[in-house]
């Protein structure tokens, strides 16, 4: 009884600073960067362009969340101490370097070593955008559920998963080169397993953490968010795509049917957005005493 007395001295409080606009940015920004990264590897300029557009759209939602959007430039002023500031530089670098890479790919120009430098720089910027929000959350000692080294890796995996799913959905309308949907689905199978393992590991670690972290888990597994988390993030977003894909995915004669891959992509994207939504919503400040 006394071991849990501290839980009742001061109630935990839900964070309310980050709302739907930020959550939507987290989804679109990560998905856009993930889409660009895989498209850069495939040398598919149309898909690269699509990825940059998704990222820019996500950044627009982030700008809407600012109380004074005209002062957005101040976010660049604390790169030494703030991951939000570093993320702004990452987004800017990705848009600029990504735009140059798209131009190079469309014009089929060979700039020698400079082309390689541009591609490596754009890839590094994409990875930075995919993981920096995890680093924004992980140092949050006041919100123990976010205070985890798993988050940068989880956000990277989920961003790549969402980016490939957007590529799958856009594949029928994208100009050549053709996209190998069967290969993408095999990659997705591995990414889904990775996301499931990372999420379960995070919950396991947090179950032995501070009061607020334990209550965050309770909200997600037995409280008001349980249906969305267990049924949406875990069930619809991860387990069902695994069950639907596993019987045929590794057969030598496996042929992709776009309707099936599109369904799997939509399920995973739904779970991806819900994951980000619930991670933010389940953020609780630890009691003071």
N, C-alpha and C positions, 0 to 999 in steps of 0.2 A: 504493500500500500504506500509506504513512505517513498519507495523507489520511484513512484510515478507522481508524487505530490507536486513536483515542479511543473507538470503539465497543466495544472489547474491554477497556478498562481497568477499567470498572465496568459490569456488566450493567444494562440498564434493568429497572425493576420495575413490575409491574402494580399499579394502585391497587385496594385491596380495601375501602375505606371505604363505597362505594356498592354495594349488592347488589340483589337482585330486588325487594325492597319499594320501594326508591327508584325503580327503573326503572319499576315498575308505577304508582307515583304520577306520574312524568313523563308516562306515556302517558295515564292517566285524567284527571289534572289538566289537561293541555293539551287533550285531546279534549273534556272537559266545558266548559272555557272557550270553545273554538271553537264547540261546539254552541250554547252560550248566545248567543254573539255573533251568529251567523247567524240564530238564532231571534228574537232581539231585533229585528233588521232586518226580519224577516218578520212581527213582531207576533204570534207564535204562543206564547201563554202555556204551553200544555202542553209544547211542545218546550223552552221556557225552563226550565221546572221540571225536565225530564229532564236538561238540561245541568247545572243546579245539583246534582242528585242524583249525577251522575257525578263532578263535582268533589269533592263531600263524601266520596264513596266513595274517591276517590284520596287525599284528605287523611288518611283513616283508615289507609291503608297507610303513609303517611308517618309518622303517629304511632306505628305499630307498630315502625318502624325506630328510634325514639328509645330510648336506653338507659334513660332515666327519663321516661316519657311525662307524668308529673304535673308536670314542669318545662318543659313546652312553652312556657309564657309567656315564658321567657327568650329565645326566638327573636325576640321583638318588641323587644328592648332595644338593638339595634345598627343601627337603620335608616340612620344616617349613613354607615356603612362596609360594611355587609353586604347583598349582594343576596338572601341567604336571608331576612334579616329583612324587607327590603322586600317580598319575595314573600309573607311571612306577612300583611303588611298588605294586599297586593293580594287575596289569597284571602278575607280577612275582609271587605274592602270589596265584593268581588263577591258573596259570599253575602248580605250585608245589603242592598246596593243592588239586587241581582238579585231578592231576595225581595220587596222593596217594589214593584219593577216588575211582578213576576208578579201581585201583589195588585191593582195598578192595572189591568193588562190584563184580569184575570178580572172585575173589578167594572165595567169600562168607565167608570171615573171620569176626568174631565178636570180636572186640577189646574192647568191653564194652564201658565205658564212652569216651575213646579216639576216637572211631568211631563217636560218636555224636559231639565231639569237632571238629573233622576234617570236618564233613559235615557242621556244622554251620560256621566254618571258611571259607570254600570254597564258601558257599552261600553268606557270607558277602563280600568276595573278588569279586564275580560275580556282586553283586549290585554296589560295588564301581566302577568297570570298566564300568558299564552301565551308571552311572550318572556323573562320574568325568569330562567328556568332556563338559557337561552342566555347571559345575562349572568353567571350563577353560574359557568358553565364557562369563558367566554371570557377572563377575567383570569388563568387558571391557568397562570402561567409555568412551574411545575414539571412540568406535563403539557402539552407543546407541542401535541399533537394537538387539545386543547381550546382552545388559545390563539388563537382566530380570531374576527374580527368577523363571520364568516358565521353563527355559531351562533344569535344572537338571531333573525335573519331565517329561518334554516332551521327553528327551533323554532316560529316563528309560522306558517310555511307548512304544516308537518306537523300542527300542532294544528288549524288550520282545515280541513285535508284530513280528519283523523280525525273532527272534529266533524260535518262534513257527511255523512260516511259513516255515523255513528251515527244521524243524522237520517233518512237514506235507509232504513236497516234498521228504524227504529222507525215509519216513516211508515204502514204498514198498521194499526197499533193506536192511533195518536194520533187523538184527536177532531179535528173541524174547527177551523180552516180547512184546506182541502186543500193538499197540498204538490206543487209542480211538479217532478217527478222529472227531466223532460227538461232543465229549466233548471239543476238542481243538477248533473246529469252534465256539462253544458257547462262549468260552473264548475270541476268536478273535473278535467276534461281540462286546463284551463289550469294548475291547481294542481299536477298531476302533472308537467307539463313544467317548471314552476318548481322543484319539489323536485329533479327530475333535474338541472337546470342548476346549482342551488346545491350539491348533493352533489358533482357532478363538479368544480365550481370549488374547493370546499374541498379535495378530494383533490389537485388540481393545485397549489394554493398550499402545502399541507403537504408535498408531495413535495420541495420545496426548503427545508424548514425544518430543525429540529434533529434529532438522531439518533433520539430517542424517537418523534417524529412520523413519521419515515420508517419506523421499525419498526412503528408502528401501522398505517400503510398496507399494509405487507407482510403483516401479520396478516390484514387485511381482503381483500386482493386475491390473495395467494399462500399464505397461511399457514392456520392451523387454522380461522379464521372466514371463509375465502374462499367456501365453498359457501353459507353463510348470507347473506353480504353480497351477493355477485354474483348468486346464484340467488334469494335471498329479498328483500332490500331493493331491488336494482336490477331483477331479473327479474320476480318475482311481484308485488312492490309497486308498480312503476312502469311497466316496459316492457310487460308483458302487458296490464294495463288499457288502456294507450294503443293497443295493437294491436287489442284486442277492440272498443274503442269507436270508433276512428277511421273505419271503413268506413261507419257509419250515422249517426253523431252529428250531422253537419252537413247531412243531407238534410232538405229542407223537410217531408217527410211522416214524419219520424222520430217513432215512438210508443214510449214506454217500456214495457218489460215488467219487472215487478218482479223476476222471477227473475234477469234479466240484470243489473239495477242492483244487486241484492243480492249477486250473485257478484262484481261489480267492487268493491263496497264492502268485502266480506270480504277480497279480495286486497289492497286498499290498506291496510286496518287491520292485516293480518298484516305487511306491509312496514313500516308505521309503528312497530309495537311492536318489530320486529327492529332497525330503525334506532336507536331509543333504547337498546335492549339492547346493541348492538354498539358504539355510541359510548362507552358507559360501560365496557364490557369491554375495549375497545381503548385505554383511557387508560393510558399508560405514563409513569412518572417518568423524566426525562432523567438520564443518567449524571452523576455529580458531577465527573468529570474529563474 
